Amino acid sequence: MASLLQDQLTAHQDLLLMQEGMLMYKVKSKTWKKLRYFRLQNDGMTVWHERQARGRAKPSFSISDVETVRKGHNSELLRSLAEEFPLEQGFTVVFHGRRSNLDLVANSVKEAQIWMQGLQLLVDLVTSMDQQEQQDQPGWLSDWFQRGDKNQDGRMTFQEVQRLLHLMNVEMDQEYAFSLFQEADTSQSGTLEGEEFVQFYKALTKRDEVQELFESFSADKQKLTLLEFLDFLREEQKERDCARELALELIDRYEPSDSGKLRHVLSLDGFLSYLCSKDGDIFNPACLPIYQDMTQPLSHYFINSSHNTYLMRDQLCGQSSVEGYIWALKQGCRCVEVDVWDGPSGEPVVYHGHTLTSRILFKDVVATVAQYAFQTSDYPVILSLENHCSWEQQETMARHLTEILGEQLLNTTLDGLLPTQLPSPEELRRKILVKGKKLDALEEDLKDEEEEEEEPDSELERQPESESVLEYQYETEPKPELQKLRPLSKDKKEKVVTCPSFCLPICCQTTAQASISKSEALLLSQQKSKVILCPALSDLVVYLKTVSFHGFTHSKEHYHCYEISSFSETKARRLVKEAGNEFVQHNAWQLSRVYPSGLRTDSSNYNPQELWNAGCQMVAMNMQTAGLEMDIYDGLFRQNGGCGYVLKPDFLCDAQSSFYPERPISPFKAQTLLIQVISGQQLPKVNKTKEGSIVDPLVRVQIFGVRLDTTRQETNYVQNNGFNPYWGQTLCFRVLVPELAMVRFVVKDYNWKSRNDFIGQYTLPWTCMQQGYRHIHLLSKDGTSLHPASIFVYICIREDLEEDES
């Protein structure tokens, strides 16, 4: 594959022109548009840019970082500049992870085509090379050989080998390294050629701990027979139901020798290949596809949810972009937030109100959701509307939702009947639901549709909701304003209620009594906040009507399963501590959404675990901000096909549950987790700017769950070895509620002068952890792969014999 890349670089016309370089506009905003000279480097893997041709160049991006290349008309920013830059001349470079996209405008359509086609060709080549690398280790070694061979003569001197060891992040005793060099130099030329370098690398990367494990099950120390491999799978890997067919399948998949496959044996190389594969991964492959029951009510699932999805950075001055929705939906997010305000020319806009964040069109957000909603998952997407618009622009919102989403939009109950429980994700496949305020109760809408006479409704006895003003007294005379409002009511037969004086404009308040309809009362109550709810928009809210929370008893007595309350993280945490069991019962039948504190203007996040412990389904996160909190979040939703829905434990789905998050009691059975942290492989340097810097790695294991289970332990650090550090330490954890526990493995670079530097992490649910000898493939801060960096561990889970009463 490397030779194919070189061939393309010297023969492909687009790549040749890209290596010469071209002037293009780099566009960051409507006001930031700078000419830069972009040039593909001779290695074909990096693009540099300069302020002018032959100026001072600096790296712009690596081809390995690029996910795809889009045409200019797909960029909202370039579309907004269409009068200045023809869309055909623009294109967007989309990166992996949370890195912002790069919008570029070429001087001609032809030049734009050259860069779009050339970049996509290189991206496709890199993808193929990555796939080949996992299958062909010598191909990967040849790249290291070329990097170490400074004078490119096809041979490596010992001095070049020493430099290569440093590049590979390993510090080794010089005498020992020279002895390995001499053993590999079979030609006795004083240098290493290609195959000799391969042997040197194998000696260098010899995994003593893996070989020792292999030989403990192999009678002849050379191979594992089918029965020996079966013993290993059952005894160590805890594959209790392992059958001969599975062992044969693994041998066929990982044994490199055809004769070994034919003889049904596994060599040491095949054994190591298995341990490093997805079958040897700590994450149970059985939990990767959709494996859970998807036919239960929505309230029985944790739902991947985003807060202020449109924001790319902070909450005060950050950029708003449909890219936030694209990224979230492609990551499996199933609930996105849309803050909608009146915009110019009658078009609603989306932004964080009363801040300096930029604005995007509501219709562009809806179109983006329509396009990307079901690319990653078929299960329902929830549009959480924060509506601040006037009546007229709400009608525009309703029209856009209806026309753009079409059949995807759910605008009535599935069977036309009043629900007694929420529908399931399976029933709502490929449907988009609107969450928002609603003028009437759902049963009233259904009665209107059936054109039935309304009977006296016990709803009139309910306490007031944020969007329903009921059974209040006010002192006033009927005013002309009421006559203007009457035609706007949807009720076939008006229900007469009374309204508090504070719901009316001051100019309308007098000392007499009057009666108005329910819908009029609501409209008047909203005049104070200048938001009057439009029936066309209200009708689109079906299963997710937002209501204010007045207490758990009030919710039981007055609310329905299709009504949802939102809580700030502060209020939700307080409820968990003060009324945890009631919160659990509430969340068994009604949805709750939790959102970050308004003080988090930097778009930081809170730990979602404490809210999951109480069964809160929609714990909304600032997904643009990486860190521990998002590691936990991504870890939970990595299971079940990444579909965005994870079934809650049974005790969080029972409206009569006795579970207390702050103090769990029997019949929950505690488990003990033993983790032997054995070794690490090819850990990256943390600070690449420090010459001669080699990491001193340690491993920290963190447990997140109920308060009594949350803890951490760590190993000692290994000095000056990021290539193959060995720890061999065992950590022990006792967990009361394993069904809720998350396990996070973090590798740190020890620093006695300051805080230890982050190297990589991996987080997964306790229930998705495989026992036995497993590799943990590390992720970066933003959640992208750090391949081939990993740690090798042994996992053992034991169930406590006696019930826990703590």
C-alpha positions in Angstrom: 0.0 0.0 0.0 2.9 2.4 0.7 4.3 1.8 -2.8 0.8 2.4 -4.2 0.8 5.8 -2.5 4.2 6.7 -3.9 3.0 5.6 -7.4 -0.1 7.8 -7.1 2.0 10.8 -5.9 4.3 10.6 -8.9 1.6 9.8 -11.5 -1.8 11.1 -10.5 -2.3 14.6 -12.1 -4.4 16.0 -9.2 -1.9 15.0 -6.6 1.0 16.4 -8.7 -0.8 19.8 -8.9 -1.6 19.7 -5.2 2.1 19.2 -4.5 2.9 22.3 -6.5 0.4 24.2 -4.3 -2.5 26.6 -4.8 -3.9 29.8 -3.4 -7.2 29.4 -1.7 -9.4 31.3 0.7 -9.5 29.9 4.2 -13.0 30.8 5.6 -13.8 30.8 9.3 -16.8 33.2 9.4 -18.5 35.8 7.3 -15.9 38.3 8.3 -12.8 36.1 8.5 -11.7 35.1 5.0 -7.9 34.9 4.4 -5.9 33.9 1.3 -3.5 31.1 2.1 -1.2 29.0 -0.1 -2.0 25.3 0.5 0.5 22.6 -0.5 0.4 18.8 -0.3 3.8 17.6 1.1 5.9 15.1 -0.8 5.0 12.4 1.8 1.4 12.6 0.6 0.2 12.5 4.2 0.2 16.2 5.3 -1.0 19.5 3.9 0.8 22.7 4.9 -0.3 26.3 4.3 1.6 29.6 4.0 0.5 33.2 4.0 2.0 33.5 0.5 3.8 31.2 -2.0 7.3 30.2 -0.7 6.6 31.9 2.6 6.9 30.5 6.1 4.9 27.3 6.0 3.2 25.5 8.9 1.2 22.2 9.0 -2.5 22.6 8.4 -3.7 19.0 8.7 -2.8 15.3 8.2 -4.6 13.1 5.7 -5.1 10.6 8.6 -7.2 13.1 10.4 -9.6 13.6 7.5 -13.0 11.8 7.6 -14.3 13.0 4.2 -14.5 16.0 1.8 -17.8 17.7 1.1 -18.9 20.0 -1.7 -19.4 23.7 -1.0 -23.2 23.7 -1.1 -23.2 21.4 2.0 -21.5 24.0 4.1 -23.9 26.5 5.8 -21.0 29.0 6.1 -20.2 28.9 2.4 -23.9 29.0 1.5 -24.1 32.2 3.5 -21.3 33.7 1.4 -22.7 32.5 -2.0 -22.9 36.0 -3.4 -19.2 36.5 -2.7 -17.9 33.0 -3.4 -19.5 30.7 -6.0 -20.5 27.5 -4.2 -18.9 25.4 -6.9 -15.5 26.8 -6.0 -15.9 25.9 -2.3 -15.4 22.6 -0.4 -15.2 21.5 3.2 -12.6 19.2 4.9 -14.3 17.2 7.6 -12.1 15.8 10.4 -12.5 12.9 12.8 -13.4 13.6 16.4 -14.3 17.1 17.7 -12.0 19.1 15.5 -13.8 21.9 13.6 -14.3 21.6 9.8 -12.1 23.5 7.4 -13.9 25.5 4.7 -11.9 26.4 1.7 -12.6 28.4 -1.5 -10.5 27.8 -4.7 -9.9 30.3 -7.5 -11.8 28.2 -10.0 -14.2 25.3 -10.2 -11.4 23.2 -11.8 -9.0 23.9 -8.9 -11.7 23.0 -6.4 -12.3 19.7 -8.2 -8.6 19.0 -8.1 -8.4 19.3 -4.3 -11.7 17.5 -3.6 -10.8 14.6 -5.8 -7.2 14.5 -4.7 -8.0 14.6 -1.0 -10.7 12.0 -1.2 -8.3 9.7 -3.1 -5.7 10.1 -0.3 -8.3 9.5 2.4 -9.4 6.3 0.6 -5.8 5.2 0.3 -5.1 5.8 4.0 -8.3 3.9 5.0 -7.1 0.9 2.9 -3.6 1.2 4.5 -5.1 1.1 8.0 -7.1 -2.0 7.1 -4.0 -3.6 5.6 -1.8 -2.7 8.5 -4.0 -4.7 10.9 -3.6 -7.7 8.7 0.0 -7.3 7.5 2.5 -6.5 10.3 5.6 -6.6 8.0 4.0 -3.8 5.9 3.7 -1.7 9.1 7.3 -2.6 9.9 8.5 -1.4 6.6 7.3 2.1 7.4 9.3 2.1 10.7 12.3 0.9 8.7 12.0 3.8 6.3 11.7 6.3 9.2 14.8 4.8 10.8 16.8 4.6 7.6 18.1 8.2 7.6 20.2 8.0 4.4 17.7 5.8 2.6 20.2 3.2 1.5 18.1 0.3 2.5 20.3 -0.5 5.5 20.2 0.6 9.1 23.3 1.2 11.2 23.2 0.7 15.0 23.1 4.5 15.4 20.0 4.6 13.2 18.5 1.8 15.2 19.1 3.8 18.4 17.2 6.8 16.8 14.4 4.5 15.8 14.1 3.1 19.3 13.6 6.7 20.5 11.0 7.3 17.8 9.2 4.1 19.0 9.2 5.6 22.5 11.4 3.1 24.3 14.6 3.6 26.2 16.7 0.5 26.3 20.1 -0.4 27.8 22.6 0.3 25.0 24.5 -3.0 25.6 21.3 -5.0 25.4 20.1 -3.2 22.3 23.4 -3.9 20.6 23.2 -7.6 21.4 19.8 -7.7 19.7 21.3 -5.9 16.8 24.1 -8.4 16.4 21.8 -11.4 16.7 19.6 -9.9 13.9 22.6 -9.1 11.7 22.9 -12.6 10.1 24.9 -11.2 7.2 27.4 -9.7 9.6 27.6 -6.5 7.6 27.2 -4.3 10.6 23.8 -3.1 9.3 20.3 -4.5 9.2 18.4 -5.0 5.9 14.7 -5.5 5.5 14.2 -9.1 6.8 16.9 -8.6 9.4 15.1 -5.6 10.7 11.9 -7.7 11.0 13.7 -10.2 13.1 15.2 -7.4 15.2 11.7 -6.0 15.7 10.3 -9.4 16.8 13.1 -9.7 19.3 12.4 -6.2 20.5 8.7 -6.7 20.8 8.8 -10.1 22.3 5.9 -10.4 24.8 7.3 -12.5 27.6 4.0 -12.4 29.5 2.1 -13.7 26.5 4.7 -16.4 25.8 4.5 -17.5 29.4 0.8 -17.7 29.2 0.9 -19.6 25.9 3.4 -22.2 27.2 1.3 -22.8 30.4 -1.4 -24.4 28.2 0.8 -25.8 25.5 2.3 -29.3 26.1 5.1 -28.9 23.6 5.5 -25.2 24.1 5.2 -24.7 20.3 1.5 -24.8 19.6 -2.0 -25.0 21.2 -4.0 -28.0 20.0 -7.7 -27.6 19.6 -8.4 -29.1 23.0 -5.7 -27.0 24.7 -7.2 -23.9 23.2 -10.6 -25.0 24.3 -9.2 -25.3 27.9 -7.8 -21.8 27.7 -11.0 -20.3 26.5 -13.1 -22.0 29.2 -10.8 -21.7 32.2 -9.2 -18.3 31.7 -11.5 -16.4 29.3 -14.6 -17.7 31.1 -16.2 -18.7 27.8 -18.4 -21.2 29.6 -20.5 -22.1 26.6 -17.4 -22.3 24.4 -17.9 -25.1 21.9 -15.5 -26.8 19.5 -17.0 -24.8 16.6 -16.1 -21.5 18.3 -12.5 -22.6 18.9 -12.2 -23.7 15.3 -13.6 -20.4 14.1 -11.0 -18.5 16.1 -8.1 -20.6 14.9 -9.3 -20.1 11.3 -9.5 -16.4 11.9 -6.2 -15.7 13.7 -3.7 -18.5 12.8 -1.3 -17.1 10.1 -0.1 -20.5 9.0 -2.2 -22.4 6.4 -0.8 -25.7 7.7 -1.8 -24.7 11.3 -5.3 -24.0 10.1 -5.4 -27.4 8.4 -4.2 -29.1 11.5 -6.5 -27.1 13.9 -3.6 -25.7 16.0 -2.7 -22.2 17.1 0.8 -20.9 17.0 2.3 -18.3 19.4 1.8 -15.7 16.6 -1.8 -16.7 16.2 -2.4 -16.7 19.9 -1.0 -13.1 20.2 -3.1 -12.1 17.2 -6.3 -13.5 18.9 -5.5 -11.6 22.2 -5.0 -8.3 20.3 -8.2 -8.7 18.3 -11.8 -7.7 18.9 -12.4 -11.2 20.3 -9.7 -10.6 22.8 -10.9 -7.1 23.6 -12.2 -6.2 27.1 -15.5 -5.1 25.5 -17.8 -8.1 25.0 -18.5 -8.4 21.3 -22.0 -9.7 22.2 -22.8 -6.2 23.5 -21.7 -4.4 20.3 -24.7 -5.1 18.1 -28.3 -4.3 19.2 -28.8 -7.0 21.8 -31.3 -5.5 24.2 -35.1 -5.7 24.2 -36.3 -2.6 22.3 -40.0 -3.1 22.8 -40.3 -1.6 26.2 -41.7 2.0 26.9 -39.3 4.9 26.2 -39.2 5.6 30.0 -37.3 2.3 30.4 -34.2 3.5 28.5 -31.3 5.8 29.0 -31.4 8.1 25.9 -28.3 9.7 24.4 -29.1 13.4 24.7 -27.4 16.7 23.8 -27.6 20.1 25.3 -27.6 23.2 23.1 -26.6 21.0 20.2 -26.1 23.9 17.8 -23.1 25.3 19.8 -19.6 24.3 18.7 -17.8 25.9 21.6 -18.8 28.0 24.7 -22.3 29.2 25.7 -21.6 33.0 25.4 -19.7 33.7 22.2 -19.5 30.3 20.5 -20.3 29.5 17.0 -23.7 28.0 16.2 -23.6 25.5 13.4 -25.6 22.6 11.9 -22.3 20.7 12.2 -23.2 20.3 15.9 -26.3 18.3 14.9 -24.5 16.3 12.2 -21.7 15.3 14.7 -24.2 14.5 17.5 -26.5 12.4 15.3 -23.6 10.5 13.7 -22.4 9.7 17.3 -25.8 8.1 18.1 -27.4 11.0 19.9 -31.2 10.6 19.9 -32.3 13.9 21.6 -31.1 17.2 20.2 -31.9 20.6 21.5 -33.1 23.5 19.4 -33.4 27.0 20.9 -35.6 29.0 18.5 -36.1 32.8 18.3 -37.6 35.3 15.9 -35.4 35.9 13.0 -35.3 38.4 10.1 -37.6 38.1 7.1 -40.0 36.0 9.0 -37.6 33.1 9.3 -36.9 31.7 12.8 -33.3 31.3 13.9 -31.5 29.1 16.3 -29.0 30.4 18.8 -28.4 30.8 22.6 -30.7 33.7 23.4 -29.4 36.9 25.0 -25.7 36.0 24.2 -23.2 36.7 21.4 -23.4 33.2 19.9 -24.0 33.2 16.1 -27.3 32.4 14.5 -28.4 29.7 12.1 -31.8 29.2 10.3 -34.3 26.9 12.0 -35.2 25.4 8.6 -31.5 24.5 8.0 -31.4 22.7 11.4 -34.6 20.8 10.5 -33.2 19.8 7.0 -30.0 18.6 8.7 -31.9 16.5 11.2 -34.0 15.1 8.3 -30.8 14.1 6.5 -28.8 12.7 9.3 -31.4 11.4 11.9 -31.2 7.8 10.9 -27.7 7.4 9.4 -26.3 5.8 12.6 -29.5 4.5 14.3 -33.0 3.7 13.2 -34.5 4.4 16.6 -36.5 7.6 17.2 -35.0 11.1 17.3 -36.4 13.7 19.7 -36.4 17.4 18.8 -36.3 19.2 22.2 -37.8 22.6 21.2 -37.1 25.7 23.4 -39.6 28.0 21.7 -39.2 31.8 22.1 -40.9 32.8 18.9 -43.9 35.0 18.0 -47.2 33.5 16.9 -46.3 34.1 13.2 -42.9 32.5 13.3 -44.2 29.6 15.3 -46.5 28.9 12.3 -43.4 29.0 10.1 -41.7 26.6 12.4 -44.7 24.2 12.2 -44.7 24.5 8.4 -41.0 23.7 8.2 -41.3 20.7 10.5 -44.2 19.3 8.6 -42.9 20.0 5.0 -39.2 19.1 5.6 -39.7 16.1 7.8 -42.7 14.7 6.0 -43.4 11.1 6.9 -40.6 11.1 9.4 -42.5 13.4 11.7 -44.8 11.8 14.3 -47.9 14.1 14.6 -50.4 11.7 16.2 -50.4 8.7 18.5 -49.5 5.4 16.8 -53.0 3.9 17.2 -55.1 7.0 17.5 -55.9 6.1 21.1 -54.9 7.8 24.4 -51.7 6.0 25.6 -51.5 4.3 29.0 -47.7 4.0 28.6 -45.1 5.4 26.3 -44.5 3.6 23.0 -41.2 1.7 22.5 -38.2 2.6 20.5 -39.1 -0.3 18.2 -42.6 1.1 17.6 -41.1 4.5 16.8 -38.4 3.4 14.4 -37.3 6.1 12.0 -39.7 8.6 13.5 -38.9 12.1 14.7 -40.8 13.3 17.8 -41.3 16.9 18.9 -40.8 17.7 22.6 -42.4 21.0 23.6 -45.3 22.9 25.1 -48.8 22.0 24.2 -52.1 24.0 24.5 -54.4 21.1 25.3 -54.0 17.7 27.0 -53.4 14.9 24.5 -56.8 13.3 25.1 -58.5 16.6 24.0 -56.6 16.5 20.7 -57.7 12.9 20.1 -61.3 13.8 20.9 -61.2 16.7 18.5 -59.9 14.4 15.8 -62.8 12.0 16.5 -65.3 14.9 16.6 -66.8 13.7 19.8 -68.7 15.7 22.4 -66.5 16.7 25.4 -67.7 15.5 28.8 -66.9 17.4 32.0 -63.2 16.8 32.5 -61.5 16.0 35.7 -58.5 17.8 34.3 -60.1 21.0 35.5 -59.3 19.8 39.1 -55.6 19.6 38.3 -53.0 22.0 39.7 -51.5 24.6 37.3 -48.8 23.6 34.8 -46.3 25.8 33.0 -48.4 25.6 29.8 -51.9 25.0 31.3 -53.5 27.7 33.5 -56.3 26.0 35.4 -58.6 26.7 38.4 -57.3 30.1 39.5 -59.2 33.3 40.4 -58.6 36.7 39.1 -60.4 40.0 39.5 -61.2 41.7 36.3 -63.9 42.7 33.9 -64.2 41.0 30.5 -62.1 43.1 28.1 -62.0 43.4 24.3 -58.7 41.6 24.3 -60.6 38.4 25.2 -62.9 38.7 22.3 -59.9 38.9 20.0 -58.5 35.7 21.5 -61.7 33.6 21.4 -61.4 32.7 17.7 -58.0 31.3 18.3 -59.2 28.5 20.6 -59.2 25.0 19.2 -61.8 23.7 21.6 -65.1 22.6 19.9 -66.9 23.3 23.2 -65.1 25.8 25.4 -64.2 24.7 28.9 -64.6 27.7 31.2 -61.9 28.2 33.8 -60.7 31.2 35.9 -57.4 32.8 35.7 -55.1 34.7 38.1 -54.7 38.4 37.7 -51.0 38.1 37.3 -51.6 36.2 34.0 -53.1 39.4 32.5 -51.4 42.6 31.3 -51.6 45.2 34.0 -53.9 47.3 31.9 -56.5 44.6 32.0 -56.7 44.1 35.8 -59.8 45.4 37.6 -61.8 44.3 40.6 -64.5 42.2 38.9 -64.5 38.5 38.1 -64.8 37.0 34.6 -64.5 33.6 33.0 -62.5 32.6 29.9 -61.7 29.4 28.1 -58.8 27.2 29.0 -56.9 28.0 25.8 -57.5 31.8 26.3 -56.2 31.5 29.9 -53.0 30.0 28.5 -52.6 32.6 25.8 -53.0 35.4 28.3 -50.6 33.8 30.8 -48.0 33.8 28.1 -48.4 37.4 27.1 -46.2 38.3 30.0 -43.3 36.5 28.4 -44.3 37.6 24.9 -44.6 33.9 23.8 -48.1 32.8 22.8 -48.3 29.2 21.7 -49.5 28.5 18.2 -52.0 25.7 17.7 -50.2 24.5 14.5 -47.0 23.9 16.5 -48.8 22.6 19.6 -50.4 19.9 17.5 -47.0 18.5 16.6 -46.3 17.6 20.2 -47.7 14.1 20.9 -45.8 11.9 23.4 -43.5 14.6 24.8 -45.5 17.4 26.3 -43.3 19.5 28.6 -44.7 20.3 32.1 -43.4 22.0 35.2 -42.4 19.8 38.1 -44.2 20.5 41.4 -43.3 17.4 43.3 -43.5 13.6 42.9 -46.9 13.3 44.5 -48.3 16.0 42.3 -46.9 14.3 39.2 -48.5 11.0 40.2 -51.9 12.6 40.8 -52.1 15.0 37.9 -49.7 14.1 35.1 -49.7 11.5 32.3 -47.0 9.2 30.9 -46.7 11.4 27.8 -45.7 14.5 29.9 -42.1 15.3 30.6 -40.3 17.5 33.1 -36.9 19.1 32.8 -34.5 19.6 35.7 -31.2 21.6 36.1 -28.3 19.4 37.2 -28.4 21.2 40.6 -32.1 20.5 41.2 -31.8 16.9 39.9 -28.9 16.1 42.2 -30.8 17.5 45.2 -33.8 15.3 44.4 -31.5 12.2 44.1 -30.2 12.9 47.6 -33.5 14.0 49.3 -36.0 11.8 47.5 -34.0 9.2 45.6 -36.6 6.4 45.7 -39.4 8.7 44.6 -37.3 9.9 41.7 -36.6 6.3 40.7 -40.3 5.5 40.7 -41.2 8.7 38.8 -38.6 7.8 36.1 -40.1 4.3 35.7 -43.2 5.7 33.9 -42.4 9.3 33.0 -39.5 10.8 31.1 -37.1 13.3 32.8 -34.6 15.5 31.1 -31.6 16.9 33.0 -29.5 19.8 31.6 -26.2 21.5 32.6 -26.2 24.4 35.0 -26.4 27.9 33.5 -23.1 28.7 35.2 -21.3 26.3 32.8 -20.7 29.1 30.3 -17.5 27.3 29.1 -19.6 24.3 28.0 -18.1 22.1 30.7 -20.0 19.0 31.7 -21.3 17.3 34.9 -21.0 13.7 35.8 -24.1 11.9 34.3 -23.7 8.8 36.6 -25.5 10.3 39.6 -28.6 11.0 37.4 -28.5 7.6 35.7 -28.5 6.1 39.2 -32.0 7.5 39.7 -33.2 6.4 36.3 -33.2 9.8 34.6 -33.4 9.0 30.9 -32.3 12.1 29.1 -29.2 13.4 30.7 -28.2 16.1 28.3 -24.5 16.9 27.8 -22.4 19.6 26.1 -21.1 17.1 23.5 -18.5 19.5 22.1 -16.5 19.3 25.2 -14.2 16.3 25.8 -13.2 15.1 29.2 -14.0 12.5 31.9 -17.7 13.2 31.9 -18.0 12.5 28.1 -15.8 9.5 28.5 -18.4 8.0 30.9 -21.2 9.1 28.6 -19.6 7.6 25.5 -18.8 4.5 27.5 -22.4 3.8 28.4 -23.7 4.3 24.9 -20.9 2.3 23.2 -23.1 -0.8 23.7 -26.3 -1.9 22.0 -25.1 -1.0 18.5 -24.5 2.6 19.5 -28.2 3.1 18.7 -28.6 5.8 21.4 -30.9 3.7 23.6 -29.7 1.6 26.5 -32.2 -0.4 28.6 -32.2 0.5 32.2 -31.8 -2.3 34.9 -35.1 -3.9 36.0 -35.1 -2.1 39.4 -35.2 1.3 37.6 -38.2 0.3 35.4 -40.5 -0.6 38.3 -42.9 2.1 39.4 -43.0 0.4 42.8 -39.2 0.0 43.0 -37.6 0.0 46.5 -34.2 1.1 45.1 -32.5 4.0 46.9 -29.6 5.4 44.8 -27.9 6.8 47.9 -28.2 3.7 50.0 -28.9 0.5 48.0 -30.0 -2.5 50.1 -30.7 -6.1 49.4 -31.6 -8.0 47.3 -28.8 -6.4 45.3 -25.8 -8.8 45.2 -22.4 -7.3 45.4 -19.6 -8.4 43.1 -15.8 -8.3 43.5 -13.6 -7.2 40.6 -10.0 -8.3 40.4 -7.9 -6.5 37.8 -4.3 -7.5 37.2 -2.7 -4.7 35.2 0.0 -6.7 33.3 1.6 -4.6 30.6 1.3 -1.7 28.1 2.1 -1.5 24.4 3.3 1.5 22.3 2.0 4.2 24.5 2.3 7.6 22.7 4.4 10.5 24.0 2.4 13.1 25.8 4.5 16.2 25.1 6.1 15.7 21.7 7.7 19.1 21.9 10.1 17.9 24.6 13.2 16.4 23.1 14.3 13.2 24.8 11.0 12.9 26.6 9.9 9.4 27.3 6.8 8.6 29.3 6.7 7.1 32.9 3.3 5.4 32.6 1.0 4.3 35.4 -2.6 2.9 35.1 -5.5 4.3 37.1 -8.8 2.3 37.3 -11.9 4.3 38.3 -15.3 2.9 39.2 -18.4 5.2 38.7 -21.8 4.0 40.0 -23.8 4.6 43.2 -22.0 6.7 45.7 -20.8 3.8 47.8 -19.3 2.2 44.7 -17.4 5.2 43.3 -13.7 4.8 43.9 -10.3 4.5 42.2 -6.9 2.8 42.5 -3.7 2.9 40.5 -0.5 1.1 39.8 3.0 2.3 40.4 4.7 4.0 37.5 7.2 2.4 35.1 10.2 4.7 34.5 11.2 5.6 30.9 9.2 3.0 29.0 6.2 3.8 26.9 6.9 1.0 24.4 6.3 -2.1 26.5 6.0 -1.2 30.2 5.3 -4.0 32.6 3.4 -3.5 35.9 2.1 -6.9 37.0 -0.1 -5.4 39.8 -3.5 -6.5 41.0 -6.3 -4.1 42.0 -9.4 -5.1 43.8 -12.8 -3.5 43.9 -16.1 -4.5 45.6 -19.2 -3.1 44.0 -22.7 -3.2 45.5 -24.7 -2.4 42.3 -22.7 -3.7 39.3 -25.7 -3.1 37.0 -25.0 0.6 37.2 -21.2 0.6 37.4 -18.9 2.1 34.8 -15.2 1.2 34.7 -12.7 3.6 33.3 -9.0 2.7 32.6 -6.7 5.7 32.4 -3.1 5.7 31.5 -1.1 8.7 32.9 2.4 10.0 32.5 3.8 10.3 36.0 5.2 13.7 36.9 6.4 14.4 40.4 6.6 18.1 39.8 3.0 18.6 38.7 -0.3 16.9 37.8 0.2 13.6 35.9 -0.4 14.1 32.1 -3.1 12.2 30.3 -2.0 9.6 27.8 -5.2 7.6 26.9 -8.4 6.1 28.4 -11.1 3.6 27.8 -14.5 3.4 29.6 -17.1 0.7 29.5 -20.1 -0.6 31.4 -19.3 -3.2 34.1 -21.9 -5.5 32.4 -20.1 -5.3 29.1 -16.7 -6.4 30.4 -15.2 -9.7 29.3 -13.3 -11.7 31.9 -9.9 -13.3 31.2 -6.8 -12.0 29.5 -7.9 -8.9 27.6 -6.4 -6.0 25.7 -7.8 -2.5 26.2 -7.3 -0.3 23.1 -6.9 3.3 24.3 -8.7 6.4 23.1 -7.5 10.0 23.0 -9.1 12.9 24.9 -11.6 13.5 22.1 -12.5 9.8 21.9 -10.6 8.8 18.7 -8.4 5.7 18.5 -4.8 5.8 19.7 -4.0 2.6 17.7 -1.8 0.6 18.4 -1.6 1.9 22.0 -3.1 -0.6 24.5 -2.8 -2.2 27.9 -3.0 -5.9 28.7 -5.0 -7.0 31.8 -6.5 -10.0 33.4 -10.1 -9.6 34.6 -11.9 -11.7 37.2 -15.4 -11.0 38.5 -16.7 -12.9 41.6 -20.2 -12.8 43.0 -20.4 -12.4 46.7 -21.9 -15.4 48.4 -23.9 -13.4 51.0 -26.3 -10.6 50.3 -25.2 -7.1 51.0 -27.0 -5.2 53.8 -25.0 -2.0 53.8 
